[in-house]
Amino acid sequence: MPTMEDVYRSARLLPTGDRLRLAAQILDEIVNDPRQMAGYSEEWSDDDIKEFSAQTAHYLDSEYPEEQDFDLPRELVNVQPR
């Protein structure tokens, strides 16, 4: 099986229009099937849940500063979103 570098060297020999169509075809395939993306998962990791919770807590605090009845877990109250 050819390596990525072999394929790239061959693709560089194509006319510019064909190279652009090839690039568009590759990108379209990736966009239409996100499972092909590196790190893709249907599952949420503990870090994903913590980050989502921190973002939610930050949003609620900024949008509803007068409300204090959200009962957020103590570890999320002072977490800054990324």
mmCIF file of the N, C-alpha and C atoms, coordinates in Angstrom:
data_MODEL
# 
_entry.id   MODEL 
# 
loop_
_atom_site.group_PDB 
_atom_site.id 
_atom_site.type_symbol 
_atom_site.label_atom_id 
_atom_site.label_alt_id 
_atom_site.label_comp_id 
_atom_site.label_asym_id 
_atom_site.label_entity_id 
_atom_site.label_seq_id 
_atom_site.pdbx_PDB_ins_code 
_atom_site.Cartn_x 
_atom_site.Cartn_y 
_atom_site.Cartn_z 
_atom_site.occupancy 
_atom_site.B_iso_or_equiv 
_atom_site.pdbx_formal_charge 
_atom_site.auth_seq_id 
_atom_site.auth_comp_id 
_atom_site.auth_asym_id 
_atom_site.auth_atom_id 
_atom_site.pdbx_PDB_model_num 
ATOM 1   N N  . MET A 1 1  ? 0.856   -1.182 0.000   1.00 0.00 ? 1  MET A N  1 
ATOM 2   C CA . MET A 1 1  ? 0.000   0.000  0.000   1.00 0.00 ? 1  MET A CA 1 
ATOM 3   C C  . MET A 1 1  ? 0.900   1.242  0.000   1.00 0.00 ? 1  MET A C  1 
ATOM 4   N N  . PRO A 1 2  ? 0.592   2.213  -0.856  1.00 0.00 ? 2  PRO A N  1 
ATOM 5   C CA . PRO A 1 2  ? 1.419   3.421  -0.900  1.00 0.00 ? 2  PRO A CA 1 
ATOM 6   C C  . PRO A 1 2  ? 1.261   4.240  0.385   1.00 0.00 ? 2  PRO A C  1 
ATOM 7   N N  . THR A 1 3  ? 2.323   4.930  0.737   1.00 0.00 ? 3  THR A N  1 
ATOM 8   C CA . THR A 1 3  ? 2.274   5.797  1.910   1.00 0.00 ? 3  THR A CA 1 
ATOM 9   C C  . THR A 1 3  ? 1.604   7.122  1.545   1.00 0.00 ? 3  THR A C  1 
ATOM 10  N N  . MET A 1 4  ? 1.278   7.893  2.567   1.00 0.00 ? 4  MET A N  1 
ATOM 11  C CA . MET A 1 4  ? 0.697   9.212  2.334   1.00 0.00 ? 4  MET A CA 1 
ATOM 12  C C  . MET A 1 4  ? 1.645   10.071 1.504   1.00 0.00 ? 4  MET A C  1 
ATOM 13  N N  . GLU A 1 5  ? 2.943   9.967  1.778   1.00 0.00 ? 5  GLU A N  1 
ATOM 14  C CA . GLU A 1 5  ? 3.932   10.740 1.026   1.00 0.00 ? 5  GLU A CA 1 
ATOM 15  C C  . GLU A 1 5  ? 3.945   10.330 -0.446  1.00 0.00 ? 5  GLU A C  1 
ATOM 16  N N  . ASP A 1 6  ? 3.801   9.033  -0.742  1.00 0.00 ? 6  ASP A N  1 
ATOM 17  C CA . ASP A 1 6  ? 3.736   8.565  -2.126  1.00 0.00 ? 6  ASP A CA 1 
ATOM 18  C C  . ASP A 1 6  ? 2.522   9.146  -2.840  1.00 0.00 ? 6  ASP A C  1 
ATOM 19  N N  . VAL A 1 7  ? 1.389   9.107  -2.166  1.00 0.00 ? 7  VAL A N  1 
ATOM 20  C CA . VAL A 1 7  ? 0.151   9.638  -2.745  1.00 0.00 ? 7  VAL A CA 1 
ATOM 21  C C  . VAL A 1 7  ? 0.288   11.135 -2.986  1.00 0.00 ? 7  VAL A C  1 
ATOM 22  N N  . TYR A 1 8  ? 0.878   11.843 -2.024  1.00 0.00 ? 8  TYR A N  1 
ATOM 23  C CA . TYR A 1 8  ? 1.051   13.289 -2.169  1.00 0.00 ? 8  TYR A CA 1 
ATOM 24  C C  . TYR A 1 8  ? 1.962   13.620 -3.354  1.00 0.00 ? 8  TYR A C  1 
ATOM 25  N N  . ARG A 1 9  ? 3.061   12.889 -3.483  1.00 0.00 ? 9  ARG A N  1 
ATOM 26  C CA . ARG A 1 9  ? 3.970   13.132 -4.611  1.00 0.00 ? 9  ARG A CA 1 
ATOM 27  C C  . ARG A 1 9  ? 3.250   12.928 -5.940  1.00 0.00 ? 9  ARG A C  1 
ATOM 28  N N  . SER A 1 10 ? 2.410   11.895 -6.011  1.00 0.00 ? 10 SER A N  1 
ATOM 29  C CA . SER A 1 10 ? 1.647   11.638 -7.238  1.00 0.00 ? 10 SER A CA 1 
ATOM 30  C C  . SER A 1 10 ? 0.619   12.745 -7.482  1.00 0.00 ? 10 SER A C  1 
ATOM 31  N N  . ALA A 1 11 ? -0.056  13.164 -6.416  1.00 0.00 ? 11 ALA A N  1 
ATOM 32  C CA . ALA A 1 11 ? -1.086  14.204 -6.557  1.00 0.00 ? 11 ALA A CA 1 
ATOM 33  C C  . ALA A 1 11 ? -0.476  15.525 -7.009  1.00 0.00 ? 11 ALA A C  1 
ATOM 34  N N  . ARG A 1 12 ? 0.756   15.796 -6.612  1.00 0.00 ? 12 ARG A N  1 
ATOM 35  C CA . ARG A 1 12 ? 1.415   17.043 -7.012  1.00 0.00 ? 12 ARG A CA 1 
ATOM 36  C C  . ARG A 1 12 ? 1.623   17.120 -8.517  1.00 0.00 ? 12 ARG A C  1 
ATOM 37  N N  . LEU A 1 13 ? 1.611   15.979 -9.197  1.00 0.00 ? 13 LEU A N  1 
ATOM 38  C CA . LEU A 1 13 ? 1.807   15.955 -10.646 1.00 0.00 ? 13 LEU A CA 1 
ATOM 39  C C  . LEU A 1 13 ? 0.529   16.285 -11.411 1.00 0.00 ? 13 LEU A C  1 
ATOM 40  N N  . LEU A 1 14 ? -0.605  16.269 -10.722 1.00 0.00 ? 14 LEU A N  1 
ATOM 41  C CA . LEU A 1 14 ? -1.881  16.566 -11.366 1.00 0.00 ? 14 LEU A CA 1 
ATOM 42  C C  . LEU A 1 14 ? -1.977  18.052 -11.691 1.00 0.00 ? 14 LEU A C  1 
ATOM 43  N N  . PRO A 1 15 ? -2.775  18.396 -12.690 1.00 0.00 ? 15 PRO A N  1 
ATOM 44  C CA . PRO A 1 15 ? -3.029  19.810 -12.954 1.00 0.00 ? 15 PRO A CA 1 
ATOM 45  C C  . PRO A 1 15 ? -3.723  20.451 -11.746 1.00 0.00 ? 15 PRO A C  1 
ATOM 46  N N  . THR A 1 16 ? -3.551  21.742 -11.597 1.00 0.00 ? 16 THR A N  1 
ATOM 47  C CA . THR A 1 16 ? -4.075  22.458 -10.425 1.00 0.00 ? 16 THR A CA 1 
ATOM 48  C C  . THR A 1 16 ? -5.563  22.210 -10.208 1.00 0.00 ? 16 THR A C  1 
ATOM 49  N N  . GLY A 1 17 ? -6.358  22.254 -11.249 1.00 0.00 ? 17 GLY A N  1 
ATOM 50  C CA . GLY A 1 17 ? -7.801  22.038 -11.109 1.00 0.00 ? 17 GLY A CA 1 
ATOM 51  C C  . GLY A 1 17 ? -8.125  20.663 -10.553 1.00 0.00 ? 17 GLY A C  1 
ATOM 52  N N  . ASP A 1 18 ? -7.403  19.649 -11.025 1.00 0.00 ? 18 ASP A N  1 
ATOM 53  C CA . ASP A 1 18 ? -7.614  18.288 -10.523 1.00 0.00 ? 18 ASP A CA 1 
ATOM 54  C C  . ASP A 1 18 ? -7.170  18.167 -9.066  1.00 0.00 ? 18 ASP A C  1 
ATOM 55  N N  . ARG A 1 19 ? -6.084  18.839 -8.717  1.00 0.00 ? 19 ARG A N  1 
ATOM 56  C CA . ARG A 1 19 ? -5.616  18.818 -7.320  1.00 0.00 ? 19 ARG A CA 1 
ATOM 57  C C  . ARG A 1 19 ? -6.659  19.443 -6.412  1.00 0.00 ? 19 ARG A C  1 
ATOM 58  N N  . LEU A 1 20 ? -7.252  20.549 -6.864  1.00 0.00 ? 20 LEU A N  1 
ATOM 59  C CA . LEU A 1 20 ? -8.292  21.209 -6.050  1.00 0.00 ? 20 LEU A CA 1 
ATOM 60  C C  . LEU A 1 20 ? -9.522  20.320 -5.917  1.00 0.00 ? 20 LEU A C  1 
ATOM 61  N N  . ARG A 1 21 ? -9.924  19.664 -7.000  1.00 0.00 ? 21 ARG A N  1 
ATOM 62  C CA . ARG A 1 21 ? -11.077 18.751 -6.928  1.00 0.00 ? 21 ARG A CA 1 
ATOM 63  C C  . ARG A 1 21 ? -10.793 17.576 -6.002  1.00 0.00 ? 21 ARG A C  1 
ATOM 64  N N  . LEU A 1 22 ? -9.571  17.059 -6.055  1.00 0.00 ? 22 LEU A N  1 
ATOM 65  C CA . LEU A 1 22 ? -9.185  15.959 -5.175  1.00 0.00 ? 22 LEU A CA 1 
ATOM 66  C C  . LEU A 1 22 ? -9.232  16.403 -3.710  1.00 0.00 ? 22 LEU A C  1 
ATOM 67  N N  . ALA A 1 23 ? -8.687  17.570 -3.434  1.00 0.00 ? 23 ALA A N  1 
ATOM 68  C CA . ALA A 1 23 ? -8.710  18.094 -2.059  1.00 0.00 ? 23 ALA A CA 1 
ATOM 69  C C  . ALA A 1 23 ? -10.152 18.292 -1.579  1.00 0.00 ? 23 ALA A C  1 
ATOM 70  N N  . ALA A 1 24 ? -11.000 18.852 -2.438  1.00 0.00 ? 24 ALA A N  1 
ATOM 71  C CA . ALA A 1 24 ? -12.407 19.067 -2.077  1.00 0.00 ? 24 ALA A CA 1 
ATOM 72  C C  . ALA A 1 24 ? -13.114 17.736 -1.828  1.00 0.00 ? 24 ALA A C  1 
ATOM 73  N N  . GLN A 1 25 ? -12.828 16.746 -2.651  1.00 0.00 ? 25 GLN A N  1 
ATOM 74  C CA . GLN A 1 25 ? -13.446 15.432 -2.486  1.00 0.00 ? 25 GLN A CA 1 
ATOM 75  C C  . GLN A 1 25 ? -13.029 14.804 -1.149  1.00 0.00 ? 25 GLN A C  1 
ATOM 76  N N  . ILE A 1 26 ? -11.753 14.904 -0.811  1.00 0.00 ? 26 ILE A N  1 
ATOM 77  C CA . ILE A 1 26 ? -11.260 14.352 0.454   1.00 0.00 ? 26 ILE A CA 1 
ATOM 78  C C  . ILE A 1 26 ? -11.919 15.067 1.630   1.00 0.00 ? 26 ILE A C  1 
ATOM 79  N N  . LEU A 1 27 ? -11.958 16.403 1.581   1.00 0.00 ? 27 LEU A N  1 
ATOM 80  C CA . LEU A 1 27 ? -12.558 17.165 2.678   1.00 0.00 ? 27 LEU A CA 1 
ATOM 81  C C  . LEU A 1 27 ? -14.057 16.899 2.799   1.00 0.00 ? 27 LEU A C  1 
ATOM 82  N N  . ASP A 1 28 ? -14.751 16.806 1.681   1.00 0.00 ? 28 ASP A N  1 
ATOM 83  C CA . ASP A 1 28 ? -16.181 16.502 1.714   1.00 0.00 ? 28 ASP A CA 1 
ATOM 84  C C  . ASP A 1 28 ? -16.444 15.149 2.363   1.00 0.00 ? 28 ASP A C  1 
ATOM 85  N N  . GLU A 1 29 ? -15.609 14.167 2.044   1.00 0.00 ? 29 GLU A N  1 
ATOM 86  C CA . GLU A 1 29 ? -15.779 12.837 2.624   1.00 0.00 ? 29 GLU A CA 1 
ATOM 87  C C  . GLU A 1 29 ? -15.581 12.874 4.135   1.00 0.00 ? 29 GLU A C  1 
ATOM 88  N N  . ILE A 1 30 ? -14.596 13.631 4.595   1.00 0.00 ? 30 ILE A N  1 
ATOM 89  C CA . ILE A 1 30 ? -14.342 13.736 6.034   1.00 0.00 ? 30 ILE A CA 1 
ATOM 90  C C  . ILE A 1 30 ? -15.491 14.449 6.733   1.00 0.00 ? 30 ILE A C  1 
ATOM 91  N N  . VAL A 1 31 ? -15.968 15.540 6.150   1.00 0.00 ? 31 VAL A N  1 
ATOM 92  C CA . VAL A 1 31 ? -17.051 16.309 6.757   1.00 0.00 ? 31 VAL A CA 1 
ATOM 93  C C  . VAL A 1 31 ? -18.330 15.476 6.838   1.00 0.00 ? 31 VAL A C  1 
ATOM 94  N N  . ASN A 1 32 ? -18.593 14.679 5.825   1.00 0.00 ? 32 ASN A N  1 
ATOM 95  C CA . ASN A 1 32 ? -19.820 13.888 5.797   1.00 0.00 ? 32 ASN A CA 1 
ATOM 96  C C  . ASN A 1 32 ? -19.748 12.630 6.648   1.00 0.00 ? 32 ASN A C  1 
ATOM 97  N N  . ASP A 1 33 ? -18.568 12.269 7.122   1.00 0.00 ? 33 ASP A N  1 
ATOM 98  C CA . ASP A 1 33 ? -18.416 11.109 8.001   1.00 0.00 ? 33 ASP A CA 1 
ATOM 99  C C  . ASP A 1 33 ? -17.454 11.492 9.117   1.00 0.00 ? 33 ASP A C  1 
ATOM 100 N N  . PRO A 1 34 ? -17.962 12.156 10.177  1.00 0.00 ? 34 PRO A N  1 
ATOM 101 C CA . PRO A 1 34 ? -17.081 12.662 11.231  1.00 0.00 ? 34 PRO A CA 1 
ATOM 102 C C  . PRO A 1 34 ? -16.313 11.570 11.965  1.00 0.00 ? 34 PRO A C  1 
ATOM 103 N N  . ARG A 1 35 ? -16.724 10.302 11.812  1.00 0.00 ? 35 ARG A N  1 
ATOM 104 C CA . ARG A 1 35 ? -15.981 9.219  12.467  1.00 0.00 ? 35 ARG A CA 1 
ATOM 105 C C  . ARG A 1 35 ? -14.572 9.103  11.907  1.00 0.00 ? 35 ARG A C  1 
ATOM 106 N N  . GLN A 1 36 ? -14.345 9.701  10.739  1.00 0.00 ? 36 GLN A N  1 
ATOM 107 C CA . GLN A 1 36 ? -13.012 9.647  10.133  1.00 0.00 ? 36 GLN A CA 1 
ATOM 108 C C  . GLN A 1 36 ? -12.060 10.671 10.753  1.00 0.00 ? 36 GLN A C  1 
ATOM 109 N N  . MET A 1 37 ? -12.588 11.584 11.530  1.00 0.00 ? 37 MET A N  1 
ATOM 110 C CA . MET A 1 37 ? -11.755 12.607 12.150  1.00 0.00 ? 37 MET A CA 1 
ATOM 111 C C  . MET A 1 37 ? -10.991 12.016 13.336  1.00 0.00 ? 37 MET A C  1 
ATOM 112 N N  . ALA A 1 38 ? -9.775  12.459 13.517  1.00 0.00 ? 38 ALA A N  1 
ATOM 113 C CA . ALA A 1 38 ? -8.957  11.978 14.639  1.00 0.00 ? 38 ALA A CA 1 
ATOM 114 C C  . ALA A 1 38 ? -9.620  12.357 15.955  1.00 0.00 ? 38 ALA A C  1 
ATOM 115 N N  . GLY A 1 39 ? -9.673  11.424 16.862  1.00 0.00 ? 39 GLY A N  1 
ATOM 116 C CA . GLY A 1 39 ? -10.214 11.693 18.183  1.00 0.00 ? 39 GLY A CA 1 
ATOM 117 C C  . GLY A 1 39 ? -11.721 11.681 18.263  1.00 0.00 ? 39 GLY A C  1 
ATOM 118 N N  . TYR A 1 40 ? -12.410 11.332 17.188  1.00 0.00 ? 40 TYR A N  1 
ATOM 119 C CA . TYR A 1 40 ? -13.866 11.335 17.191  1.00 0.00 ? 40 TYR A CA 1 
ATOM 120 C C  . TYR A 1 40 ? -14.392 10.218 18.083  1.00 0.00 ? 40 TYR A C  1 
ATOM 121 N N  . SER A 1 41 ? -15.396 10.534 18.860  1.00 0.00 ? 41 SER A N  1 
ATOM 122 C CA . SER A 1 41 ? -16.019 9.527  19.713  1.00 0.00 ? 41 SER A CA 1 
ATOM 123 C C  . SER A 1 41 ? -17.455 9.942  20.000  1.00 0.00 ? 41 SER A C  1 
ATOM 124 N N  . GLU A 1 42 ? -18.327 8.963  20.073  1.00 0.00 ? 42 GLU A N  1 
ATOM 125 C CA . GLU A 1 42 ? -19.723 9.211  20.450  1.00 0.00 ? 42 GLU A CA 1 
ATOM 126 C C  . GLU A 1 42 ? -19.856 9.335  21.966  1.00 0.00 ? 42 GLU A C  1 
ATOM 127 N N  . GLU A 1 43 ? -18.828 8.912  22.675  1.00 0.00 ? 43 GLU A N  1 
ATOM 128 C CA . GLU A 1 43 ? -18.852 8.909  24.139  1.00 0.00 ? 43 GLU A CA 1 
ATOM 129 C C  . GLU A 1 43 ? -18.253 10.199 24.688  1.00 0.00 ? 43 GLU A C  1 
ATOM 130 N N  . TRP A 1 44 ? -18.764 10.640 25.834  1.00 0.00 ? 44 TRP A N  1 
ATOM 131 C CA . TRP A 1 44 ? -18.208 11.803 26.520  1.00 0.00 ? 44 TRP A CA 1 
ATOM 132 C C  . TRP A 1 44 ? -17.225 11.318 27.569  1.00 0.00 ? 44 TRP A C  1 
ATOM 133 N N  . SER A 1 45 ? -16.028 11.884 27.567  1.00 0.00 ? 45 SER A N  1 
ATOM 134 C CA . SER A 1 45 ? -15.049 11.551 28.597  1.00 0.00 ? 45 SER A CA 1 
ATOM 135 C C  . SER A 1 45 ? -15.376 12.336 29.862  1.00 0.00 ? 45 SER A C  1 
ATOM 136 N N  . ASP A 1 46 ? -14.729 11.982 30.952  1.00 0.00 ? 46 ASP A N  1 
ATOM 137 C CA . ASP A 1 46 ? -14.915 12.735 32.200  1.00 0.00 ? 46 ASP A CA 1 
ATOM 138 C C  . ASP A 1 46 ? -14.517 14.194 32.004  1.00 0.00 ? 46 ASP A C  1 
ATOM 139 N N  . ASP A 1 47 ? -13.451 14.427 31.234  1.00 0.00 ? 47 ASP A N  1 
ATOM 140 C CA . ASP A 1 47 ? -13.027 15.807 30.959  1.00 0.00 ? 47 ASP A CA 1 
ATOM 141 C C  . ASP A 1 47 ? -14.061 16.555 30.126  1.00 0.00 ? 47 ASP A C  1 
ATOM 142 N N  . ASP A 1 48 ? -14.683 15.879 29.156  1.00 0.00 ? 48 ASP A N  1 
ATOM 143 C CA . ASP A 1 48 ? -15.735 16.508 28.350  1.00 0.00 ? 48 ASP A CA 1 
ATOM 144 C C  . ASP A 1 48 ? -16.888 16.948 29.237  1.00 0.00 ? 48 ASP A C  1 
ATOM 145 N N  . ILE A 1 49 ? -17.310 16.077 30.143  1.00 0.00 ? 49 ILE A N  1 
ATOM 146 C CA . ILE A 1 49 ? -18.440 16.376 31.030  1.00 0.00 ? 49 ILE A CA 1 
ATOM 147 C C  . ILE A 1 49 ? -18.081 17.527 31.961  1.00 0.00 ? 49 ILE A C  1 
ATOM 148 N N  . LYS A 1 50 ? -16.861 17.505 32.498  1.00 0.00 ? 50 LYS A N  1 
ATOM 149 C CA . LYS A 1 50 ? -16.437 18.581 33.395  1.00 0.00 ? 50 LYS A CA 1 
ATOM 150 C C  . LYS A 1 50 ? -16.386 19.917 32.653  1.00 0.00 ? 50 LYS A C  1 
ATOM 151 N N  . GLU A 1 51 ? -15.824 19.914 31.429  1.00 0.00 ? 51 GLU A N  1 
ATOM 152 C CA . GLU A 1 51 ? -15.743 21.146 30.654  1.00 0.00 ? 51 GLU A CA 1 
ATOM 153 C C  . GLU A 1 51 ? -17.129 21.667 30.282  1.00 0.00 ? 51 GLU A C  1 
ATOM 154 N N  . PHE A 1 52 ? -18.026 20.768 29.868  1.00 0.00 ? 52 PHE A N  1 
ATOM 155 C CA . PHE A 1 52 ? -19.390 21.172 29.534  1.00 0.00 ? 52 PHE A CA 1 
ATOM 156 C C  . PHE A 1 52 ? -20.086 21.755 30.760  1.00 0.00 ? 52 PHE A C  1 
ATOM 157 N N  . SER A 1 53 ? -19.914 21.100 31.890  1.00 0.00 ? 53 SER A N  1 
ATOM 158 C CA . SER A 1 53 ? -20.539 21.587 33.125  1.00 0.00 ? 53 SER A CA 1 
ATOM 159 C C  . SER A 1 53 ? -19.995 22.953 33.518  1.00 0.00 ? 53 SER A C  1 
ATOM 160 N N  . ALA A 1 54 ? -18.675 23.143 33.365  1.00 0.00 ? 54 ALA A N  1 
ATOM 161 C CA . ALA A 1 54 ? -18.072 24.432 33.690  1.00 0.00 ? 54 ALA A CA 1 
ATOM 162 C C  . ALA A 1 54 ? -18.584 25.517 32.751  1.00 0.00 ? 54 ALA A C  1 
ATOM 163 N N  . GLN A 1 55 ? -18.691 25.199 31.455  1.00 0.00 ? 55 GLN A N  1 
ATOM 164 C CA . GLN A 1 55 ? -19.223 26.164 30.488  1.00 0.00 ? 55 GLN A CA 1 
ATOM 165 C C  . GLN A 1 55 ? -20.667 26.532 30.834  1.00 0.00 ? 55 GLN A C  1 
ATOM 166 N N  . THR A 1 56 ? -21.447 25.529 31.196  1.00 0.00 ? 56 THR A N  1 
ATOM 167 C CA . THR A 1 56 ? -22.847 25.763 31.558  1.00 0.00 ? 56 THR A CA 1 
ATOM 168 C C  . THR A 1 56 ? -22.938 26.633 32.796  1.00 0.00 ? 56 THR A C  1 
ATOM 169 N N  . ALA A 1 57 ? -22.126 26.326 33.808  1.00 0.00 ? 57 ALA A N  1 
ATOM 170 C CA . ALA A 1 57 ? -22.129 27.114 35.040  1.00 0.00 ? 57 ALA A CA 1 
ATOM 171 C C  . ALA A 1 57 ? -21.740 28.559 34.747  1.00 0.00 ? 57 ALA A C  1 
ATOM 172 N N  . HIS A 1 58 ? -20.712 28.744 33.912  1.00 0.00 ? 58 HIS A N  1 
ATOM 173 C CA . HIS A 1 58 ? -20.280 30.095 33.550  1.00 0.00 ? 58 HIS A CA 1 
ATOM 174 C C  . HIS A 1 58 ? -21.396 30.832 32.803  1.00 0.00 ? 58 HIS A C  1 
ATOM 175 N N  . TYR A 1 59 ? -22.050 30.161 31.872  1.00 0.00 ? 59 TYR A N  1 
ATOM 176 C CA . TYR A 1 59 ? -23.143 30.774 31.115  1.00 0.00 ? 59 TYR A CA 1 
ATOM 177 C C  . TYR A 1 59 ? -24.278 31.180 32.051  1.00 0.00 ? 59 TYR A C  1 
ATOM 178 N N  . LEU A 1 60 ? -24.693 30.273 32.919  1.00 0.00 ? 60 LEU A N  1 
ATOM 179 C CA . LEU A 1 60 ? -25.787 30.588 33.837  1.00 0.00 ? 60 LEU A CA 1 
ATOM 180 C C  . LEU A 1 60 ? -25.431 31.760 34.736  1.00 0.00 ? 60 LEU A C  1 
ATOM 181 N N  . ASP A 1 61 ? -24.189 31.778 35.214  1.00 0.00 ? 61 ASP A N  1 
ATOM 182 C CA . ASP A 1 61 ? -23.749 32.864 36.086  1.00 0.00 ? 61 ASP A CA 1 
ATOM 183 C C  . ASP A 1 61 ? -23.733 34.194 35.347  1.00 0.00 ? 61 ASP A C  1 
ATOM 184 N N  . SER A 1 62 ? -23.314 34.182 34.071  1.00 0.00 ? 62 SER A N  1 
ATOM 185 C CA . SER A 1 62 ? -23.236 35.441 33.323  1.00 0.00 ? 62 SER A CA 1 
ATOM 186 C C  . SER A 1 62 ? -24.601 35.911 32.822  1.00 0.00 ? 62 SER A C  1 
ATOM 187 N N  . GLU A 1 63 ? -25.486 34.981 32.484  1.00 0.00 ? 63 GLU A N  1 
ATOM 188 C CA . GLU A 1 63 ? -26.802 35.344 31.968  1.00 0.00 ? 63 GLU A CA 1 
ATOM 189 C C  . GLU A 1 63 ? -27.828 35.609 33.069  1.00 0.00 ? 63 GLU A C  1 
ATOM 190 N N  . TYR A 1 64 ? -27.650 34.979 34.188  1.00 0.00 ? 64 TYR A N  1 
ATOM 191 C CA . TYR A 1 64 ? -28.619 35.106 35.290  1.00 0.00 ? 64 TYR A CA 1 
ATOM 192 C C  . TYR A 1 64 ? -27.884 35.368 36.602  1.00 0.00 ? 64 TYR A C  1 
ATOM 193 N N  . PRO A 1 65 ? -27.173 36.493 36.688  1.00 0.00 ? 65 PRO A N  1 
ATOM 194 C CA . PRO A 1 65 ? -26.358 36.750 37.882  1.00 0.00 ? 65 PRO A CA 1 
ATOM 195 C C  . PRO A 1 65 ? -27.183 36.873 39.161  1.00 0.00 ? 65 PRO A C  1 
ATOM 196 N N  . GLU A 1 66 ? -28.431 37.256 39.026  1.00 0.00 ? 66 GLU A N  1 
ATOM 197 C CA . GLU A 1 66 ? -29.266 37.433 40.225  1.00 0.00 ? 66 GLU A CA 1 
ATOM 198 C C  . GLU A 1 66 ? -29.763 36.101 40.787  1.00 0.00 ? 66 GLU A C  1 
ATOM 199 N N  . GLU A 1 67 ? -29.730 35.062 39.979  1.00 0.00 ? 67 GLU A N  1 
ATOM 200 C CA . GLU A 1 67 ? -30.187 33.745 40.426  1.00 0.00 ? 67 GLU A CA 1 
ATOM 201 C C  . GLU A 1 67 ? -29.075 33.033 41.180  1.00 0.00 ? 67 GLU A C  1 
ATOM 202 N N  . GLN A 1 68 ? -29.394 32.498 42.303  1.00 0.00 ? 68 GLN A N  1 
ATOM 203 C CA . GLN A 1 68 ? -28.413 31.738 43.077  1.00 0.00 ? 68 GLN A CA 1 
ATOM 204 C C  . GLN A 1 68 ? -28.924 30.338 43.391  1.00 0.00 ? 68 GLN A C  1 
ATOM 205 N N  . ASP A 1 69 ? -30.003 29.930 42.750  1.00 0.00 ? 69 ASP A N  1 
ATOM 206 C CA . ASP A 1 69 ? -30.646 28.660 43.072  1.00 0.00 ? 69 ASP A CA 1 
ATOM 207 C C  . ASP A 1 69 ? -30.338 27.556 42.070  1.00 0.00 ? 69 ASP A C  1 
ATOM 208 N N  . PHE A 1 70 ? -29.194 27.622 41.429  1.00 0.00 ? 70 PHE A N  1 
ATOM 209 C CA . PHE A 1 70 ? -28.888 26.603 40.431  1.00 0.00 ? 70 PHE A CA 1 
ATOM 210 C C  . PHE A 1 70 ? -28.316 25.335 41.046  1.00 0.00 ? 70 PHE A C  1 
ATOM 211 N N  . ASP A 1 71 ? -27.921 25.388 42.314  1.00 0.00 ? 71 ASP A N  1 
ATOM 212 C CA . ASP A 1 71 ? -27.373 24.225 43.010  1.00 0.00 ? 71 ASP A CA 1 
ATOM 213 C C  . ASP A 1 71 ? -26.249 23.563 42.222  1.00 0.00 ? 71 ASP A C  1 
ATOM 214 N N  . LEU A 1 72 ? -25.273 24.374 41.827  1.00 0.00 ? 72 LEU A N  1 
ATOM 215 C CA . LEU A 1 72 ? -24.131 23.848 41.090  1.00 0.00 ? 72 LEU A CA 1 
ATOM 216 C C  . LEU A 1 72 ? -23.178 23.149 42.050  1.00 0.00 ? 72 LEU A C  1 
ATOM 217 N N  . PRO A 1 73 ? -22.555 22.074 41.595  1.00 0.00 ? 73 PRO A N  1 
ATOM 218 C CA . PRO A 1 73 ? -21.556 21.420 42.450  1.00 0.00 ? 73 PRO A CA 1 
ATOM 219 C C  . PRO A 1 73 ? -20.437 22.402 42.798  1.00 0.00 ? 73 PRO A C  1 
ATOM 220 N N  . ARG A 1 74 ? -19.967 22.350 44.008  1.00 0.00 ? 74 ARG A N  1 
ATOM 221 C CA . ARG A 1 74 ? -18.960 23.290 44.508  1.00 0.00 ? 74 ARG A CA 1 
ATOM 222 C C  . ARG A 1 74 ? -17.730 23.348 43.594  1.00 0.00 ? 74 ARG A C  1 
ATOM 223 N N  . GLU A 1 75 ? -17.307 22.191 43.046  1.00 0.00 ? 75 GLU A N  1 
ATOM 224 C CA . GLU A 1 75 ? -16.090 22.184 42.227  1.00 0.00 ? 75 GLU A CA 1 
ATOM 225 C C  . GLU A 1 75 ? -16.266 22.923 40.898  1.00 0.00 ? 75 GLU A C  1 
ATOM 226 N N  . LEU A 1 76 ? -17.510 23.227 40.501  1.00 0.00 ? 76 LEU A N  1 
ATOM 227 C CA . LEU A 1 76 ? -17.741 23.931 39.241  1.00 0.00 ? 76 LEU A CA 1 
ATOM 228 C C  . LEU A 1 76 ? -17.958 25.424 39.420  1.00 0.00 ? 76 LEU A C  1 
ATOM 229 N N  . VAL A 1 77 ? -18.199 25.864 40.616  1.00 0.00 ? 77 VAL A N  1 
ATOM 230 C CA . VAL A 1 77 ? -18.563 27.264 40.841  1.00 0.00 ? 77 VAL A CA 1 
ATOM 231 C C  . VAL A 1 77 ? -17.471 28.204 40.382  1.00 0.00 ? 77 VAL A C  1 
ATOM 232 N N  . ASN A 1 78 ? -16.222 27.895 40.634  1.00 0.00 ? 78 ASN A N  1 
ATOM 233 C CA . ASN A 1 78 ? -15.130 28.801 40.281  1.00 0.00 ? 78 ASN A CA 1 
ATOM 234 C C  . ASN A 1 78 ? -14.297 28.333 39.101  1.00 0.00 ? 78 ASN A C  1 
ATOM 235 N N  . VAL A 1 79 ? -14.766 27.345 38.360  1.00 0.00 ? 79 VAL A N  1 
ATOM 236 C CA . VAL A 1 79 ? -14.034 26.844 37.198  1.00 0.00 ? 79 VAL A CA 1 
ATOM 237 C C  . VAL A 1 79 ? -14.223 27.819 36.049  1.00 0.00 ? 79 VAL A C  1 
ATOM 238 N N  . GLN A 1 80 ? -13.126 28.217 35.448  1.00 0.00 ? 80 GLN A N  1 
ATOM 239 C CA . GLN A 1 80 ? -13.202 29.111 34.288  1.00 0.00 ? 80 GLN A CA 1 
ATOM 240 C C  . GLN A 1 80 ? -13.292 28.294 33.017  1.00 0.00 ? 80 GLN A C  1 
ATOM 241 N N  . PRO A 1 81 ? -14.227 28.610 32.128  1.00 0.00 ? 81 PRO A N  1 
ATOM 242 C CA . PRO A 1 81 ? -14.309 27.873 30.853  1.00 0.00 ? 81 PRO A CA 1 
ATOM 243 C C  . PRO A 1 81 ? -13.090 28.162 30.009  1.00 0.00 ? 81 PRO A C  1 
ATOM 244 N N  . ARG A 1 82 ? -12.799 27.221 29.106  1.00 0.00 ? 82 ARG A N  1 
ATOM 245 C CA . ARG A 1 82 ? -11.643 27.409 28.202  1.00 0.00 ? 82 ARG A CA 1 
ATOM 246 C C  . ARG A 1 82 ? -11.937 28.408 27.139  1.00 0.00 ? 82 ARG A C  1 
# 
